[in-house]
Amino acid sequence: MVALPEWLSYLSSLQKLYIVDCNRLLHLPTEEAMRRLTQLKTLEIYDCPNLEDNERSTIDHIPFVDIQDSGRPDWSDFKDED
């Protein structure tokens, strides 16, 4: 996959998004689509070496963004919050 689909913007309740190990990923959805994710507070991207630098403008409204060229997220973040 070289681009995340535009329909991602329909996940309006999404609060955290982790993108890991996407070697072919070049593009995020458009800025307009990303702005529809009004509840998105955390975006973490790991080991996606081909993601283009100009994609950062599409995510500058997200409160917490972490982009790492390598590594993995802290999997404890995925614990169910009852």
PyRosetta script that sets phi, psi and omega in degrees:
from pyrosetta import init, pose_from_sequence

init()
pose = pose_from_sequence("MVALPEWLSYLSSLQKLYIVDCNRLLHLPTEEAMRRLTQLKTLEIYDCPNLEDNERSTIDHIPFVDIQDSGRPDWSDFKDED")
pose.set_psi(1, 126.4)
pose.set_omega(1, 179.7)
pose.set_phi(2, -99.2)
pose.set_psi(2, -14.7)
pose.set_omega(2, 178.9)
pose.set_phi(3, -146.4)
pose.set_psi(3, 141.2)
pose.set_omega(3, 173.8)
pose.set_phi(4, -73.2)
pose.set_psi(4, 144.3)
pose.set_omega(4, -175.1)
pose.set_phi(5, -70.5)
pose.set_psi(5, 149.7)
pose.set_omega(5, 178.3)
pose.set_phi(6, -64.1)
pose.set_psi(6, -28.8)
pose.set_omega(6, -179.3)
pose.set_phi(7, -64.2)
pose.set_psi(7, -12.1)
pose.set_omega(7, 175.5)
pose.set_phi(8, -54.3)
pose.set_psi(8, -29.6)
pose.set_omega(8, -178.5)
pose.set_phi(9, -66.2)
pose.set_psi(9, -16.1)
pose.set_omega(9, 178.2)
pose.set_phi(10, -78.1)
pose.set_psi(10, -6.7)
pose.set_omega(10, 177.5)
pose.set_phi(11, -86.9)
pose.set_psi(11, 61.6)
pose.set_omega(11, -170.0)
pose.set_phi(12, -64.7)
pose.set_psi(12, -18.5)
pose.set_omega(12, 178.4)
pose.set_phi(13, -92.3)
pose.set_psi(13, -2.0)
pose.set_omega(13, -178.9)
pose.set_phi(14, -60.0)
pose.set_psi(14, 127.0)
pose.set_omega(14, -178.5)
pose.set_phi(15, -108.0)
pose.set_psi(15, -32.3)
pose.set_omega(15, 179.9)
pose.set_phi(16, -131.8)
pose.set_psi(16, 138.7)
pose.set_omega(16, 177.1)
pose.set_phi(17, -135.1)
pose.set_psi(17, 124.3)
pose.set_omega(17, 176.8)
pose.set_phi(18, -114.4)
pose.set_psi(18, 129.4)
pose.set_omega(18, 176.4)
pose.set_phi(19, -120.4)
pose.set_psi(19, 118.2)
pose.set_omega(19, -171.8)
pose.set_phi(20, -131.3)
pose.set_psi(20, 133.6)
pose.set_omega(20, 170.9)
pose.set_phi(21, 61.3)
pose.set_psi(21, 47.0)
pose.set_omega(21, 178.7)
pose.set_phi(22, -107.9)
pose.set_psi(22, 79.6)
pose.set_omega(22, -174.2)
pose.set_phi(23, -62.4)
pose.set_psi(23, -26.7)
pose.set_omega(23, -177.7)
pose.set_phi(24, -97.0)
pose.set_psi(24, -5.7)
pose.set_omega(24, -176.1)
pose.set_phi(25, -67.7)
pose.set_psi(25, 123.6)
pose.set_omega(25, 178.5)
pose.set_phi(26, -110.1)
pose.set_psi(26, -34.8)
pose.set_omega(26, -170.9)
pose.set_phi(27, -133.7)
pose.set_psi(27, 143.3)
pose.set_omega(27, 168.5)
pose.set_phi(28, -87.8)
pose.set_psi(28, 171.1)
pose.set_omega(28, 173.0)
pose.set_phi(29, -59.5)
pose.set_psi(29, 167.2)
pose.set_omega(29, -179.1)
pose.set_phi(30, -60.2)
pose.set_psi(30, 162.0)
pose.set_omega(30, 177.9)
pose.set_phi(31, -58.6)
pose.set_psi(31, -41.5)
pose.set_omega(31, 179.2)
pose.set_phi(32, -58.9)
pose.set_psi(32, -45.6)
pose.set_omega(32, 179.2)
pose.set_phi(33, -64.8)
pose.set_psi(33, -42.5)
pose.set_omega(33, -179.5)
pose.set_phi(34, -65.9)
pose.set_psi(34, -34.0)
pose.set_omega(34, 179.3)
pose.set_phi(35, -69.9)
pose.set_psi(35, -19.1)
pose.set_omega(35, 175.6)
pose.set_phi(36, -72.7)
pose.set_psi(36, -15.3)
pose.set_omega(36, 177.6)
pose.set_phi(37, -82.6)
pose.set_psi(37, 70.5)
pose.set_omega(37, -170.2)
pose.set_phi(38, -68.8)
pose.set_psi(38, -20.5)
pose.set_omega(38, 179.2)
pose.set_phi(39, -95.8)
pose.set_psi(39, -4.1)
pose.set_omega(39, -177.4)
pose.set_phi(40, -69.2)
pose.set_psi(40, 116.3)
pose.set_omega(40, -177.9)
pose.set_phi(41, -109.7)
pose.set_psi(41, -23.6)
pose.set_omega(41, -175.8)
pose.set_phi(42, -134.3)
pose.set_psi(42, 127.3)
pose.set_omega(42, 172.6)
pose.set_phi(43, -129.1)
pose.set_psi(43, 119.5)
pose.set_omega(43, 178.0)
pose.set_phi(44, -123.6)
pose.set_psi(44, 129.6)
pose.set_omega(44, -178.1)
pose.set_phi(45, -123.9)
pose.set_psi(45, 124.9)
pose.set_omega(45, -178.3)
pose.set_phi(46, -127.3)
pose.set_psi(46, 135.6)
pose.set_omega(46, 171.6)
pose.set_phi(47, 53.1)
pose.set_psi(47, 51.8)
pose.set_omega(47, 173.9)
pose.set_phi(48, -122.6)
pose.set_psi(48, 73.3)
pose.set_omega(48, -168.5)
pose.set_phi(49, -64.0)
pose.set_psi(49, -20.3)
pose.set_omega(49, -176.9)
pose.set_phi(50, -97.4)
pose.set_psi(50, -0.6)
pose.set_omega(50, 177.8)
pose.set_phi(51, -61.6)
pose.set_psi(51, 126.3)
pose.set_omega(51, -173.2)
pose.set_phi(52, -74.2)
pose.set_psi(52, 141.3)
pose.set_omega(52, -177.7)
pose.set_phi(53, -58.9)
pose.set_psi(53, -32.9)
pose.set_omega(53, -177.8)
pose.set_phi(54, -69.9)
pose.set_psi(54, -6.0)
pose.set_omega(54, 177.6)
pose.set_phi(55, -71.7)
pose.set_psi(55, -18.0)
pose.set_omega(55, -178.0)
pose.set_phi(56, -61.0)
pose.set_psi(56, -29.6)
pose.set_omega(56, 180.0)
pose.set_phi(57, -66.5)
pose.set_psi(57, -23.5)
pose.set_omega(57, 179.7)
pose.set_phi(58, -78.2)
pose.set_psi(58, -11.5)
pose.set_omega(58, -175.1)
pose.set_phi(59, -124.2)
pose.set_psi(59, 10.8)
pose.set_omega(59, -175.0)
pose.set_phi(60, -68.3)
pose.set_psi(60, -12.5)
pose.set_omega(60, 178.7)
pose.set_phi(61, -87.2)
pose.set_psi(61, -9.4)
pose.set_omega(61, -178.3)
pose.set_phi(62, -81.0)
pose.set_psi(62, 128.7)
pose.set_omega(62, -174.2)
pose.set_phi(63, -57.6)
pose.set_psi(63, -42.4)
pose.set_omega(63, -178.9)
pose.set_phi(64, -126.9)
pose.set_psi(64, 117.3)
pose.set_omega(64, 177.2)
pose.set_phi(65, -127.8)
pose.set_psi(65, 131.0)
pose.set_omega(65, 177.0)
pose.set_phi(66, -132.3)
pose.set_psi(66, 120.5)
pose.set_omega(66, 178.8)
pose.set_phi(67, -120.0)
pose.set_psi(67, 118.6)
pose.set_omega(67, -179.3)
pose.set_phi(68, -119.9)
pose.set_psi(68, 135.3)
pose.set_omega(68, 179.2)
pose.set_phi(69, -69.2)
pose.set_psi(69, -21.7)
pose.set_omega(69, 178.9)
pose.set_phi(70, -149.6)
pose.set_psi(70, 176.2)
pose.set_omega(70, 178.0)
pose.set_phi(71, 97.9)
pose.set_psi(71, -172.3)
pose.set_omega(71, -177.1)
pose.set_phi(72, -140.1)
pose.set_psi(72, 156.8)
pose.set_omega(72, 175.5)
pose.set_phi(73, -69.9)
pose.set_psi(73, 165.1)
pose.set_omega(73, 173.6)
pose.set_phi(74, -75.7)
pose.set_psi(74, 105.3)
pose.set_omega(74, -172.8)
pose.set_phi(75, -63.8)
pose.set_psi(75, -15.5)
pose.set_omega(75, 176.8)
pose.set_phi(76, -65.9)
pose.set_psi(76, -18.8)
pose.set_omega(76, 176.0)
pose.set_phi(77, -62.8)
pose.set_psi(77, -17.7)
pose.set_omega(77, -174.9)
pose.set_phi(78, -92.1)
pose.set_psi(78, 6.4)
pose.set_omega(78, 177.3)
pose.set_phi(79, -64.7)
pose.set_psi(79, 143.0)
pose.set_omega(79, 179.6)
pose.set_phi(80, -67.1)
pose.set_psi(80, 127.2)
pose.set_omega(80, -179.4)
pose.set_phi(81, -97.6)
pose.set_psi(81, 87.3)
pose.set_omega(81, 180.0)
pose.set_phi(82, -77.2)
pose.dump_pdb("model.pdb")
